[in-house]
């Protein structure tokens, strides 16, 4: 005996709408727990001007990877060009307010976490880390990553076949 399920058109739109709400309600790659801990009032610009003043605060930042440096102590530094985040915490646009460094406990593969890849992290502000940028010393805001998300790369190449 075959079962048949029928929805009236009004009810099917309701079911579809609920499905979309559930699907998109948790699209952020950063956990709800960490998002709740993050200080949403802190701007990147505030912190980058004086990272030491915000030690211990949790933030969610993202942008484009500039460089990934595996260190002798088994940690990794990821230098990031900050970009604004959308509602899903994905870096968007070309505007930037500067750079920051993510400290990752453990080694991440520099080829995978390579220049130009988009990244989002939720982490604790540790203060600043001074590193060379060209011919001068640049004070980067330093975050210890609690969660890290590497966004998919887009392939814009099209085939003419």
C-alpha positions as a Markdown table, in Angstrom:
| # | Residue | x | y | z |
|---|---|---|---|---|
| 1 | Unk | 0.0 | 0.0 | 0.0 |
| 2 | Unk | 1.5 | 3.3 | -1.1 |
| 3 | Unk | 1.2 | 6.3 | 1.1 |
| 4 | Unk | 0.5 | 9.7 | -0.4 |
| 5 | Unk | 1.2 | 13.0 | 1.2 |
| 6 | Unk | -0.5 | 16.1 | 0.0 |
| 7 | Unk | -0.2 | 19.6 | 1.3 |
| 8 | Unk | -2.4 | 22.4 | 0.3 |
| 9 | Unk | -0.4 | 25.2 | -1.4 |
| 10 | Unk | -0.7 | 27.5 | 1.6 |
| 11 | Unk | 0.6 | 24.8 | 3.9 |
| 12 | Unk | 3.4 | 23.8 | 1.6 |
| 13 | Unk | 4.6 | 27.5 | 1.6 |
| 14 | Unk | 4.5 | 27.5 | 5.4 |
| 15 | Unk | 6.5 | 24.2 | 5.6 |
| 16 | Unk | 9.0 | 25.6 | 3.0 |
| 17 | Unk | 9.3 | 28.9 | 5.0 |
| 18 | Unk | 10.0 | 27.0 | 8.2 |
| 19 | Unk | 12.5 | 24.9 | 6.5 |
| 20 | Unk | 14.4 | 28.0 | 5.2 |
| 21 | Unk | 14.3 | 29.6 | 8.6 |
| 22 | Unk | 15.9 | 26.5 | 10.2 |
| 23 | Unk | 18.4 | 26.2 | 7.4 |
| 24 | Unk | 19.6 | 29.8 | 7.6 |
| 25 | Unk | 19.2 | 30.3 | 11.4 |
| 26 | Unk | 22.5 | 28.6 | 12.1 |
| 27 | Unk | 24.6 | 29.6 | 9.1 |
| 28 | Unk | 27.4 | 31.2 | 11.1 |
| 29 | Unk | 30.5 | 29.1 | 11.2 |
| 30 | Unk | 31.1 | 30.4 | 14.8 |
| 31 | Unk | 29.2 | 28.6 | 17.5 |
| 32 | Unk | 26.3 | 30.3 | 19.2 |
| 33 | Unk | 28.1 | 30.0 | 22.6 |
| 34 | Unk | 31.2 | 31.9 | 21.3 |
| 35 | Unk | 29.0 | 34.5 | 19.5 |
| 36 | Unk | 27.3 | 35.1 | 22.8 |
| 37 | Unk | 30.6 | 35.6 | 24.6 |
| 38 | Unk | 31.9 | 38.1 | 21.9 |
| 39 | Unk | 31.7 | 41.8 | 22.8 |
| 40 | Unk | 29.7 | 43.0 | 19.8 |
| 41 | Unk | 30.2 | 46.7 | 20.8 |
| 42 | Unk | 34.0 | 46.5 | 20.2 |
| 43 | Unk | 35.0 | 47.6 | 16.8 |
| 44 | Unk | 38.1 | 46.4 | 15.0 |
| 45 | Unk | 39.3 | 50.0 | 14.8 |
| 46 | Unk | 39.0 | 50.5 | 18.6 |
| 47 | Unk | 41.0 | 47.4 | 19.4 |
| 48 | Unk | 43.7 | 47.9 | 16.8 |
| 49 | Unk | 44.4 | 51.4 | 18.2 |
| 50 | Unk | 45.2 | 49.9 | 21.7 |
| 51 | Unk | 45.0 | 46.1 | 21.8 |
| 52 | Unk | 46.5 | 46.0 | 25.3 |
| 53 | Unk | 43.4 | 47.7 | 26.7 |
| 54 | Unk | 41.1 | 44.9 | 25.5 |
| 55 | Unk | 43.1 | 41.8 | 26.7 |
| 56 | Unk | 40.8 | 39.0 | 27.5 |
| 57 | Unk | 37.8 | 40.2 | 25.5 |
| 58 | Unk | 36.3 | 37.9 | 22.9 |
| 59 | Unk | 35.8 | 39.1 | 19.3 |
| 60 | Unk | 34.8 | 37.7 | 16.0 |
| 61 | Unk | 36.8 | 39.0 | 13.1 |
| 62 | Unk | 37.6 | 37.9 | 9.6 |
| 63 | Unk | 39.3 | 38.9 | 6.4 |
| 64 | Unk | 41.8 | 37.6 | 3.9 |
| 65 | Unk | 44.9 | 35.7 | 4.8 |
| 66 | Unk | 48.2 | 37.5 | 4.0 |
| 67 | Unk | 50.6 | 34.9 | 5.4 |
| 68 | Unk | 50.7 | 31.7 | 7.5 |
| 69 | Unk | 53.7 | 31.2 | 9.7 |
| 70 | Unk | 54.4 | 27.8 | 11.4 |
| 71 | Unk | 56.5 | 28.5 | 14.5 |
| 72 | Unk | 59.1 | 26.3 | 16.3 |
| 73 | Unk | 56.9 | 25.9 | 19.4 |
| 74 | Unk | 54.2 | 24.1 | 17.4 |
| 75 | Unk | 51.8 | 27.0 | 17.1 |
| 76 | Unk | 50.8 | 28.9 | 13.9 |
| 77 | Unk | 50.5 | 32.6 | 13.3 |
| 78 | Unk | 48.0 | 33.7 | 10.6 |
| 79 | Unk | 48.4 | 37.3 | 9.4 |
| 80 | Unk | 45.0 | 38.6 | 8.2 |
| 81 | Unk | 43.9 | 41.7 | 6.3 |
| 82 | Unk | 40.7 | 42.6 | 8.1 |
| 83 | Unk | 37.4 | 42.8 | 6.2 |
| 84 | Unk | 33.9 | 43.5 | 7.5 |
| 85 | Unk | 31.7 | 40.5 | 8.2 |
| 86 | Unk | 28.2 | 39.9 | 7.0 |
| 87 | Unk | 25.3 | 38.4 | 9.1 |
| 88 | Unk | 26.8 | 34.9 | 8.6 |
| 89 | Unk | 30.2 | 36.2 | 9.7 |
| 90 | Unk | 31.7 | 35.8 | 6.2 |
| 91 | Unk | 34.2 | 38.5 | 5.2 |
| 92 | Unk | 32.8 | 40.7 | 2.4 |
| 93 | Unk | 33.9 | 43.7 | 0.4 |
| 94 | Unk | 37.2 | 45.4 | -0.3 |
| 95 | Unk | 37.2 | 47.8 | 2.7 |
| 96 | Unk | 39.7 | 47.1 | 5.4 |
| 97 | Unk | 40.6 | 48.8 | 8.7 |
| 98 | Unk | 44.0 | 47.1 | 9.0 |
| 99 | Unk | 45.6 | 43.8 | 9.9 |
| 100 | Unk | 45.6 | 41.4 | 12.8 |
| 101 | Unk | 47.3 | 38.1 | 13.7 |
| 102 | Unk | 45.6 | 34.9 | 14.8 |
| 103 | Unk | 47.5 | 32.6 | 17.1 |
| 104 | Unk | 46.5 | 29.0 | 16.5 |
| 105 | Unk | 47.5 | 26.3 | 19.0 |
| 106 | Unk | 48.9 | 23.6 | 16.7 |
| 107 | Unk | 50.1 | 23.6 | 13.2 |
| 108 | Unk | 47.9 | 24.5 | 10.3 |
| 109 | Unk | 48.9 | 23.7 | 6.7 |
| 110 | Unk | 50.2 | 26.9 | 5.1 |
| 111 | Unk | 49.2 | 25.7 | 1.6 |
| 112 | Unk | 45.6 | 25.3 | 2.7 |
| 113 | Unk | 45.6 | 28.5 | 4.8 |
| 114 | Unk | 47.3 | 30.4 | 1.9 |
| 115 | Unk | 47.4 | 34.1 | 0.9 |
| 116 | Unk | 44.0 | 35.3 | -0.4 |
| 117 | Unk | 41.8 | 32.8 | 1.3 |
| 118 | Unk | 39.0 | 34.2 | 3.4 |
| 119 | Unk | 38.9 | 33.3 | 7.1 |
| 120 | Unk | 36.7 | 34.0 | 10.1 |
| 121 | Unk | 37.9 | 33.5 | 13.7 |
| 122 | Unk | 36.3 | 33.8 | 17.1 |
| 123 | Unk | 39.0 | 34.4 | 19.7 |
| 124 | Unk | 40.4 | 36.1 | 22.8 |
| 125 | Unk | 42.4 | 39.3 | 22.5 |
| 126 | Unk | 45.9 | 38.7 | 23.8 |
| 127 | Unk | 47.2 | 42.2 | 23.2 |
| 128 | Unk | 49.6 | 43.2 | 20.4 |
| 129 | Unk | 52.3 | 41.5 | 18.5 |
| 130 | Unk | 54.9 | 43.7 | 16.7 |
| 131 | Unk | 56.1 | 42.3 | 13.4 |
| 132 | Unk | 57.9 | 43.7 | 10.4 |
| 133 | Unk | 55.8 | 45.1 | 7.6 |
| 134 | Unk | 58.1 | 46.2 | 4.8 |
| 135 | Unk | 60.7 | 48.4 | 6.4 |
| 136 | Unk | 59.0 | 49.2 | 9.7 |
| 137 | Unk | 57.6 | 47.5 | 12.8 |
| 138 | Unk | 53.8 | 47.2 | 12.7 |
| 139 | Unk | 51.7 | 46.6 | 16.0 |
| 140 | Unk | 49.2 | 43.9 | 15.1 |
| 141 | Unk | 46.2 | 43.1 | 17.4 |
| 142 | Unk | 46.8 | 39.4 | 18.4 |
| 143 | Unk | 44.0 | 36.9 | 18.9 |
| 144 | Unk | 44.1 | 33.4 | 20.3 |
| 145 | Unk | 41.8 | 31.5 | 18.1 |
| 146 | Unk | 39.0 | 29.6 | 19.9 |
| 147 | Unk | 37.3 | 28.7 | 16.6 |
| 148 | Unk | 38.5 | 29.1 | 13.0 |
| 149 | Unk | 36.6 | 28.9 | 9.7 |
| 150 | Unk | 38.2 | 28.9 | 6.3 |
| 151 | Unk | 35.7 | 29.8 | 3.6 |
| 152 | Unk | 35.3 | 28.0 | 0.3 |
| 153 | Unk | 37.2 | 29.3 | -2.6 |
| 154 | Unk | 35.1 | 30.4 | -5.6 |
| 155 | Unk | 36.1 | 29.2 | -9.1 |
| 156 | Unk | 35.2 | 32.0 | -11.5 |
| 157 | Unk | 36.6 | 30.2 | -14.6 |
| 158 | Unk | 34.0 | 29.3 | -17.1 |
| 159 | Unk | 34.2 | 26.8 | -19.9 |
| 160 | Unk | 33.4 | 27.8 | -23.4 |
| 161 | Unk | 32.6 | 24.2 | -24.5 |
